[in-house]
Amino acid sequence: MMLRKVARPLLATWFIHDGYNAVRHPSEHVEAAREPLAKATGLIGMDPLDDKTVKRIVQFQGAATVALGGALALSKTPRTAGLLLALSTVPQVAVRAPRSVADLRSPQVSGPFVSKLGALGAALLVAADTAGQPSMAWRVQKARTERREVAAAASATKA
């Protein structure tokens, strides 16, 4: 459908821009990720990561987002790209989530959070879009039903 050929690249631009920004200008992303990563490493008994390591993690995640956004824009495995983009966006949503009611009212917190939340929803829609084709679950169920019907017909002719 023509809409998918236009919508996927348009959606991909958001991910490509965000990933490129994380690779080229990681300082804002590092600042947002520092505290949640410190909590996560503390939970598993590790020392907090230094800023250089956090920067590398942010840049790696940004590069992966650019690559997946490119795959989505080119419609190369769009469902897989959508699913992986959604999975990579979940930590970003968690990092940007408001921590208090005052944070909800702050545009510096709520803006990026709502933006990431919207991107997560869009990526999930892309992952679920079968482009008008039956899903794999439907195909498997149909094959099983047909196999049972053939087996029942074969046993009825033997009797």
Phi and psi in degrees as GROMACS dihedral restraints (atoms count N, CA, C in turn):
[ dihedral_restraints ]
;  ai    aj    ak    al  type     phi  dphi    fc
    3     4     5     6     1   -62.0    20    10
    4     5     6     7     1   -35.5    20    10
    6     7     8     9     1   -59.2    20    10
    7     8     9    10     1   -42.9    20    10
    9    10    11    12     1   -62.8    20    10
   10    11    12    13     1   -37.9    20    10
   12    13    14    15     1   -66.3    20    10
   13    14    15    16     1   -23.4    20    10
   15    16    17    18     1   -95.5    20    10
   16    17    18    19     1   -42.9    20    10
   18    19    20    21     1   -68.5    20    10
   19    20    21    22     1   -40.4    20    10
   21    22    23    24     1   -61.5    20    10
   22    23    24    25     1   -49.1    20    10
   24    25    26    27     1   -62.9    20    10
   25    26    27    28     1   -35.6    20    10
   27    28    29    30     1   -64.0    20    10
   28    29    30    31     1   -43.5    20    10
   30    31    32    33     1   -65.0    20    10
   31    32    33    34     1   -40.2    20    10
   33    34    35    36     1   -61.9    20    10
   34    35    36    37     1   -30.0    20    10
   36    37    38    39     1   -59.9    20    10
   37    38    39    40     1   -35.8    20    10
   39    40    41    42     1   -63.5    20    10
   40    41    42    43     1   -46.9    20    10
   42    43    44    45     1   -67.0    20    10
   43    44    45    46     1   -42.3    20    10
   45    46    47    48     1   -62.8    20    10
   46    47    48    49     1   -44.7    20    10
   48    49    50    51     1   -62.6    20    10
   49    50    51    52     1   -46.0    20    10
   51    52    53    54     1   -63.6    20    10
   52    53    54    55     1   -43.2    20    10
   54    55    56    57     1   -65.9    20    10
   55    56    57    58     1   -42.3    20    10
   57    58    59    60     1   -62.0    20    10
   58    59    60    61     1   -41.8    20    10
   60    61    62    63     1   -61.6    20    10
   61    62    63    64     1   -39.4    20    10
   63    64    65    66     1   -67.7    20    10
   64    65    66    67     1   -34.9    20    10
   66    67    68    69     1   -73.9    20    10
   67    68    69    70     1   -46.6    20    10
   69    70    71    72     1   -82.1    20    10
   70    71    72    73     1   -33.4    20    10
   72    73    74    75     1  -133.7    20    10
   73    74    75    76     1    71.6    20    10
   75    76    77    78     1   -76.6    20    10
   76    77    78    79     1    -9.2    20    10
   78    79    80    81     1   -58.7    20    10
   79    80    81    82     1   -43.3    20    10
   81    82    83    84     1   -64.9    20    10
   82    83    84    85     1   -40.2    20    10
   84    85    86    87     1   -69.6    20    10
   85    86    87    88     1   -38.1    20    10
   87    88    89    90     1   -63.3    20    10
   88    89    90    91     1   -43.5    20    10
   90    91    92    93     1   -59.2    20    10
   91    92    93    94     1   -43.0    20    10
   93    94    95    96     1   -70.4    20    10
   94    95    96    97     1   -32.3    20    10
   96    97    98    99     1   -87.8    20    10
   97    98    99   100     1   -17.8    20    10
   99   100   101   102     1   -57.5    20    10
  100   101   102   103     1   -53.7    20    10
  102   103   104   105     1   -65.4    20    10
  103   104   105   106     1   -49.2    20    10
  105   106   107   108     1   -62.4    20    10
  106   107   108   109     1   -36.1    20    10
  108   109   110   111     1   -67.6    20    10
  109   110   111   112     1   -36.8    20    10
  111   112   113   114     1   -63.0    20    10
  112   113   114   115     1   -41.8    20    10
  114   115   116   117     1   -64.5    20    10
  115   116   117   118     1   -42.4    20    10
  117   118   119   120     1   -65.4    20    10
  118   119   120   121     1   -43.2    20    10
  120   121   122   123     1   -68.1    20    10
  121   122   123   124     1   -34.1    20    10
  123   124   125   126     1   -64.5    20    10
  124   125   126   127     1   -37.3    20    10
  126   127   128   129     1   -64.8    20    10
  127   128   129   130     1   -31.4    20    10
  129   130   131   132     1   -98.7    20    10
  130   131   132   133     1     8.4    20    10
  132   133   134   135     1    83.0    20    10
  133   134   135   136     1    20.6    20    10
  135   136   137   138     1  -100.3    20    10
  136   137   138   139     1   158.5    20    10
  138   139   140   141     1   -71.5    20    10
  139   140   141   142     1   152.8    20    10
  141   142   143   144     1   -59.5    20    10
  142   143   144   145     1   146.7    20    10
  144   145   146   147     1   -75.3    20    10
  145   146   147   148     1   144.2    20    10
  147   148   149   150     1   -76.1    20    10
  148   149   150   151     1   165.9    20    10
  150   151   152   153     1   -61.2    20    10
  151   152   153   154     1   -33.9    20    10
  153   154   155   156     1   -65.0    20    10
  154   155   156   157     1   -41.5    20    10
  156   157   158   159     1   -68.2    20    10
  157   158   159   160     1   -42.7    20    10
  159   160   161   162     1   -61.6    20    10
  160   161   162   163     1   -41.1    20    10
  162   163   164   165     1   -61.0    20    10
  163   164   165   166     1   -43.0    20    10
  165   166   167   168     1   -65.0    20    10
  166   167   168   169     1   -40.2    20    10
  168   169   170   171     1   -62.1    20    10
  169   170   171   172     1   -45.4    20    10
  171   172   173   174     1   -62.7    20    10
  172   173   174   175     1   -43.3    20    10
  174   175   176   177     1   -68.8    20    10
  175   176   177   178     1   -38.6    20    10
  177   178   179   180     1   -63.8    20    10
  178   179   180   181     1   -45.2    20    10
  180   181   182   183     1   -63.2    20    10
  181   182   183   184     1   -37.9    20    10
  183   184   185   186     1   -64.3    20    10
  184   185   186   187     1   -42.8    20    10
  186   187   188   189     1   -64.6    20    10
  187   188   189   190     1   -40.3    20    10
  189   190   191   192     1   -63.7    20    10
  190   191   192   193     1   -38.6    20    10
  192   193   194   195     1   -65.2    20    10
  193   194   195   196     1   -40.6    20    10
  195   196   197   198     1   -61.7    20    10
  196   197   198   199     1   -45.9    20    10
  198   199   200   201     1   -63.3    20    10
  199   200   201   202     1   -44.8    20    10
  201   202   203   204     1   -67.8    20    10
  202   203   204   205     1   -37.5    20    10
  204   205   206   207     1   -62.8    20    10
  205   206   207   208     1   -39.0    20    10
  207   208   209   210     1   -64.0    20    10
  208   209   210   211     1   -42.4    20    10
  210   211   212   213     1   -62.2    20    10
  211   212   213   214     1   -39.3    20    10
  213   214   215   216     1   -67.4    20    10
  214   215   216   217     1   -43.3    20    10
  216   217   218   219     1   -62.4    20    10
  217   218   219   220     1   -36.9    20    10
  219   220   221   222     1   -87.1    20    10
  220   221   222   223     1     0.5    20    10
  222   223   224   225     1    57.8    20    10
  223   224   225   226     1    34.8    20    10
  225   226   227   228     1   -89.9    20    10
  226   227   228   229     1   113.8    20    10
  228   229   230   231     1    44.3    20    10
  229   230   231   232     1    62.5    20    10
  231   232   233   234     1   -62.7    20    10
  232   233   234   235     1   -35.5    20    10
  234   235   236   237     1   -68.2    20    10
  235   236   237   238     1   -42.0    20    10
  237   238   239   240     1   -66.1    20    10
  238   239   240   241     1   -43.9    20    10
  240   241   242   243     1   -61.1    20    10
  241   242   243   244     1   -42.6    20    10
  243   244   245   246     1   -61.5    20    10
  244   245   246   247     1   -43.7    20    10
  246   247   248   249     1   -64.5    20    10
  247   248   249   250     1   -45.4    20    10
  249   250   251   252     1   -67.1    20    10
  250   251   252   253     1   -36.4    20    10
  252   253   254   255     1   -64.5    20    10
  253   254   255   256     1   -40.0    20    10
  255   256   257   258     1   -63.3    20    10
  256   257   258   259     1   -44.8    20    10
  258   259   260   261     1   -63.8    20    10
  259   260   261   262     1   -36.9    20    10
  261   262   263   264     1   -77.2    20    10
  262   263   264   265     1   -17.6    20    10
  264   265   266   267     1   -85.4    20    10
  265   266   267   268     1   -23.7    20    10
  267   268   269   270     1   -56.4    20    10
  268   269   270   271     1   -49.0    20    10
  270   271   272   273     1   -61.7    20    10
  271   272   273   274     1   -34.1    20    10
  273   274   275   276     1   -66.7    20    10
  274   275   276   277     1   -38.3    20    10
  276   277   278   279     1   -63.9    20    10
  277   278   279   280     1   -43.5    20    10
  279   280   281   282     1   -63.1    20    10
  280   281   282   283     1   -40.5    20    10
  282   283   284   285     1   -65.5    20    10
  283   284   285   286     1   -39.1    20    10
  285   286   287   288     1   -86.8    20    10
  286   287   288   289     1    -4.3    20    10
  288   289   290   291     1   -61.9    20    10
  289   290   291   292     1   137.3    20    10
  291   292   293   294     1   -62.4    20    10
  292   293   294   295     1   138.8    20    10
  294   295   296   297     1   -95.6    20    10
  295   296   297   298     1   -15.2    20    10
  297   298   299   300     1  -151.7    20    10
  298   299   300   301     1   172.6    20    10
  300   301   302   303     1   -64.0    20    10
  301   302   303   304     1   -36.6    20    10
  303   304   305   306     1   -63.4    20    10
  304   305   306   307     1   -36.3    20    10
  306   307   308   309     1   -64.8    20    10
  307   308   309   310     1   -32.8    20    10
  309   310   311   312     1   -62.4    20    10
  310   311   312   313     1   -32.7    20    10
  312   313   314   315     1   -85.3    20    10
  313   314   315   316     1   -13.9    20    10
  315   316   317   318     1   -83.8    20    10
  316   317   318   319     1   122.5    20    10
  318   319   320   321     1   -64.2    20    10
  319   320   321   322     1   -25.9    20    10
  321   322   323   324     1   -68.0    20    10
  322   323   324   325     1   -26.1    20    10
  324   325   326   327     1   -98.8    20    10
  325   326   327   328     1   -50.4    20    10
  327   328   329   330     1   -68.9    20    10
  328   329   330   331     1   -33.8    20    10
  330   331   332   333     1   -60.4    20    10
  331   332   333   334     1   -57.7    20    10
  333   334   335   336     1   -62.5    20    10
  334   335   336   337     1   -34.9    20    10
  336   337   338   339     1   -64.3    20    10
  337   338   339   340     1   -48.6    20    10
  339   340   341   342     1   -64.4    20    10
  340   341   342   343     1   -38.5    20    10
  342   343   344   345     1   -61.9    20    10
  343   344   345   346     1   -47.8    20    10
  345   346   347   348     1   -66.0    20    10
  346   347   348   349     1   -37.4    20    10
  348   349   350   351     1   -64.0    20    10
  349   350   351   352     1   -42.2    20    10
  351   352   353   354     1   -63.8    20    10
  352   353   354   355     1   -40.6    20    10
  354   355   356   357     1   -64.4    20    10
  355   356   357   358     1   -38.3    20    10
  357   358   359   360     1   -61.8    20    10
  358   359   360   361     1   -46.0    20    10
  360   361   362   363     1   -62.0    20    10
  361   362   363   364     1   -42.7    20    10
  363   364   365   366     1   -64.7    20    10
  364   365   366   367     1   -41.6    20    10
  366   367   368   369     1   -64.3    20    10
  367   368   369   370     1   -37.5    20    10
  369   370   371   372     1   -65.8    20    10
  370   371   372   373     1   -38.3    20    10
  372   373   374   375     1   -62.8    20    10
  373   374   375   376     1   -41.6    20    10
  375   376   377   378     1   -63.6    20    10
  376   377   378   379     1   -41.2    20    10
  378   379   380   381     1   -64.2    20    10
  379   380   381   382     1   -31.1    20    10
  381   382   383   384     1   -90.1    20    10
  382   383   384   385     1   -10.6    20    10
  384   385   386   387     1   -75.3    20    10
  385   386   387   388     1   116.1    20    10
  387   388   389   390     1   -93.5    20    10
  388   389   390   391     1     6.7    20    10
  390   391   392   393     1    56.2    20    10
  391   392   393   394     1    37.8    20    10
  393   394   395   396     1    82.1    20    10
  394   395   396   397     1    -3.1    20    10
  396   397   398   399     1   -92.1    20    10
  397   398   399   400     1   152.8    20    10
  399   400   401   402     1   -63.5    20    10
  400   401   402   403     1   147.7    20    10
  402   403   404   405     1   -72.1    20    10
  403   404   405   406     1   165.3    20    10
  405   406   407   408     1   -63.6    20    10
  406   407   408   409     1   -38.6    20    10
  408   409   410   411     1   -61.9    20    10
  409   410   411   412     1   -41.7    20    10
  411   412   413   414     1   -64.7    20    10
  412   413   414   415     1   -42.0    20    10
  414   415   416   417     1   -63.5    20    10
  415   416   417   418     1   -41.6    20    10
  417   418   419   420     1   -64.5    20    10
  418   419   420   421     1   -46.3    20    10
  420   421   422   423     1   -61.1    20    10
  421   422   423   424     1   -41.2    20    10
  423   424   425   426     1   -64.1    20    10
  424   425   426   427     1   -43.1    20    10
  426   427   428   429     1   -63.4    20    10
  427   428   429   430     1   -40.6    20    10
  429   430   431   432     1   -63.9    20    10
  430   431   432   433     1   -43.5    20    10
  432   433   434   435     1   -62.9    20    10
  433   434   435   436     1   -45.0    20    10
  435   436   437   438     1   -62.9    20    10
  436   437   438   439     1   -40.0    20    10
  438   439   440   441     1   -63.5    20    10
  439   440   441   442     1   -42.9    20    10
  441   442   443   444     1   -62.5    20    10
  442   443   444   445     1   -41.2    20    10
  444   445   446   447     1   -64.8    20    10
  445   446   447   448     1   -41.0    20    10
  447   448   449   450     1   -65.1    20    10
  448   449   450   451     1   -42.6    20    10
  450   451   452   453     1   -64.2    20    10
  451   452   453   454     1   -40.4    20    10
  453   454   455   456     1   -66.7    20    10
  454   455   456   457     1   -40.4    20    10
  456   457   458   459     1   -66.0    20    10
  457   458   459   460     1   -38.9    20    10
  459   460   461   462     1   -67.0    20    10
  460   461   462   463     1   -41.1    20    10
  462   463   464   465     1   -71.3    20    10
  463   464   465   466     1   -29.6    20    10
  465   466   467   468     1   -70.6    20    10
  466   467   468   469     1   -34.1    20    10
  468   469   470   471     1   -74.9    20    10
  469   470   471   472     1   -26.7    20    10
  471   472   473   474     1   -73.4    20    10
  472   473   474   475     1   -31.6    20    10
